Amino acid sequence: MPGATSYNCYVNNTFSTNTTVNNVTIATRRNDCDNSYVLGVEAVTPCGTSAREFVAFEAPPCAMALTVSPNPASTQVTIAVDQQKAVVSKSTTGVGYIAEIQLTNIQGVLLRTTKYAPGSSQVSYQVADLSAGTYFLRVFDGRNWTTQKLMIAK
């Protein structure tokens, strides 16, 4: 805003910071996901403070941090959720674990589905019956799907 000497910034209607620049970064927690925010800004001028302007945004959806090894593989792979890197919703129990794995070929054709007991964060997955090529593992944690490419070498 022309003539503004500073800006008051609000997150979810709570004062966050006052700054003299018109570009502000709002820090969120590392494990922040599946949340909505309303940001507000007031321009402060020598004549007073402007009406608060609002914008809303949503944090990215929660997701798992998966490792698939070895990759490429020939007989079996270990699929693991990295609990340190997983972005887990604080409102959902069981998220961050492996509930189901779907294997598809490069054309997206579903080849098999395997379900796992609650709390499985690492599983061995047999791939000896697959031909050499590119496949995709779709891993479900009870709320979110994460896809990982899998290469089979014979």
C-alpha positions as CSV (number, residue, x, y, z in Angstrom):
1,M,0.0,0.0,0.0
2,P,1.5,3.4,-0.9
3,G,2.5,5.4,2.2
4,A,2.5,2.3,4.5
5,T,5.2,2.5,7.1
6,S,4.7,-1.1,8.3
7,Y,2.3,-4.0,8.1
8,N,0.5,-6.0,10.9
9,C,0.3,-9.7,10.1
10,Y,-2.3,-12.1,11.6
11,V,-2.6,-15.9,11.4
12,N,-6.0,-17.2,12.1
13,N,-7.0,-13.8,13.5
14,T,-4.1,-13.8,16.0
15,F,-1.4,-11.2,15.7
16,S,1.8,-12.7,14.3
17,T,4.3,-10.0,13.5
18,N,4.8,-6.3,12.5
19,T,7.1,-5.7,9.5
20,T,8.3,-2.9,7.3
21,V,8.5,-5.1,4.2
22,N,5.5,-6.1,2.1
23,N,6.6,-9.7,1.7
24,V,6.2,-11.9,4.8
25,T,7.0,-15.6,5.4
26,I,4.8,-17.3,7.9
27,A,6.6,-20.2,9.6
28,T,4.7,-23.4,10.2
29,R,5.7,-26.6,12.1
30,R,7.6,-29.3,10.2
31,N,4.7,-31.8,10.8
32,D,2.1,-29.3,9.8
33,C,-0.4,-30.7,7.3
34,D,-4.1,-30.9,6.6
35,N,-4.6,-27.5,8.2
36,S,-6.3,-24.4,6.9
37,Y,-5.1,-20.9,7.7
38,V,-6.5,-17.4,7.3
39,L,-3.9,-14.7,6.9
40,G,-4.7,-11.1,7.6
41,V,-2.7,-8.0,6.8
42,E,-3.2,-4.4,8.0
43,A,-1.2,-1.5,6.5
44,V,0.0,1.0,9.0
45,T,0.3,4.6,7.7
46,P,0.9,8.0,9.4
47,C,-2.9,8.5,9.1
48,G,-3.8,5.2,10.9
49,T,-4.3,1.5,10.2
50,S,-6.2,0.1,7.1
51,A,-9.0,-2.4,7.2
52,R,-7.6,-5.9,7.6
53,E,-7.4,-7.8,4.3
54,F,-7.7,-11.6,4.4
55,V,-6.5,-14.6,2.3
56,A,-7.0,-18.3,3.1
57,F,-4.8,-21.3,2.2
58,E,-4.4,-24.9,3.1
59,A,-1.3,-26.7,4.2
60,P,-0.3,-29.7,1.9
61,P,-2.0,-33.0,2.7
62,C,-0.2,-35.4,5.1
63,A,2.1,-37.9,3.4
64,M,4.5,-40.7,4.1
65,A,8.2,-40.7,3.6
66,L,8.8,-44.1,2.1
67,T,12.0,-46.0,1.3
68,V,11.9,-49.0,-1.0
69,S,15.1,-51.0,-1.1
70,P,16.8,-52.4,-2.9
71,N,15.6,-50.6,-6.0
72,P,16.1,-52.0,-8.6
73,A,15.2,-55.4,-7.1
74,S,14.8,-59.0,-8.3
75,T,13.3,-61.1,-5.5
76,Q,12.0,-58.9,-2.7
77,V,12.0,-55.3,-1.4
78,T,11.7,-53.8,2.0
79,I,9.2,-51.0,2.1
80,A,9.5,-48.8,5.2
81,V,8.0,-45.6,6.5
82,D,10.6,-43.2,7.8
83,Q,8.9,-42.0,11.0
84,Q,11.4,-39.1,11.3
85,K,10.5,-37.7,7.9
86,A,6.8,-38.6,7.7
87,V,4.4,-35.7,7.8
88,V,1.7,-37.1,10.0
89,S,-1.6,-35.5,10.8
90,K,-2.0,-35.0,14.5
91,S,-5.8,-35.7,14.2
92,T,-5.5,-39.1,12.6
93,T,-4.4,-42.3,14.3
94,G,-2.6,-44.9,12.3
95,V,-1.3,-42.4,9.7
96,G,2.4,-43.0,9.0
97,Y,2.1,-46.8,8.8
98,I,1.5,-49.2,6.0
99,A,-2.1,-50.4,5.8
100,E,-2.2,-51.5,2.1
101,I,0.1,-51.8,-0.9
102,Q,-1.1,-51.8,-4.5
103,L,1.2,-52.9,-7.2
104,T,0.6,-51.5,-10.7
105,N,2.5,-51.9,-14.0
106,I,3.7,-49.0,-16.1
107,Q,0.3,-48.8,-17.8
108,G,-1.4,-48.4,-14.4
109,V,-3.0,-51.8,-14.4
110,L,-3.5,-53.1,-10.9
111,L,-1.6,-56.4,-10.5
112,R,-2.1,-57.1,-6.8
113,T,-3.3,-55.6,-3.5
114,T,-1.9,-56.6,-0.1
115,K,-3.3,-55.5,3.3
116,Y,-1.3,-55.3,6.5
117,A,-2.0,-55.3,10.2
118,P,-2.3,-51.9,11.9
119,G,1.0,-50.4,13.0
120,S,3.2,-52.0,10.3
121,S,5.9,-49.5,9.5
122,Q,8.2,-51.9,7.6
123,V,7.3,-54.8,5.4
124,S,9.0,-57.3,3.1
125,Y,7.3,-57.4,-0.3
126,Q,7.9,-60.3,-2.7
127,V,8.6,-59.4,-6.3
128,A,10.3,-62.6,-7.6
129,D,7.3,-63.4,-9.9
130,L,7.5,-60.0,-11.7
131,S,9.2,-59.6,-15.1
132,A,11.9,-57.0,-15.5
133,G,10.5,-53.5,-16.0
134,T,9.0,-50.5,-14.2
135,Y,6.2,-50.8,-11.7
136,F,4.6,-48.5,-9.1
137,L,3.9,-49.2,-5.5
138,R,0.9,-47.4,-4.1
139,V,1.1,-47.4,-0.3
140,F,-1.9,-46.5,1.8
141,D,-1.6,-45.5,5.5
142,G,-5.3,-45.5,6.3
143,R,-5.8,-41.9,5.1
144,N,-3.3,-41.0,2.3
145,W,-1.8,-42.7,-0.7
146,T,1.9,-42.4,-1.6
147,T,3.3,-43.7,-4.8
148,Q,6.9,-45.0,-5.3
149,K,8.5,-46.2,-8.5
150,L,9.9,-49.8,-8.4
151,M,12.4,-51.2,-10.9
152,I,12.7,-54.9,-11.4
153,A,15.9,-56.2,-12.8
154,K,16.4,-59.9,-13.7
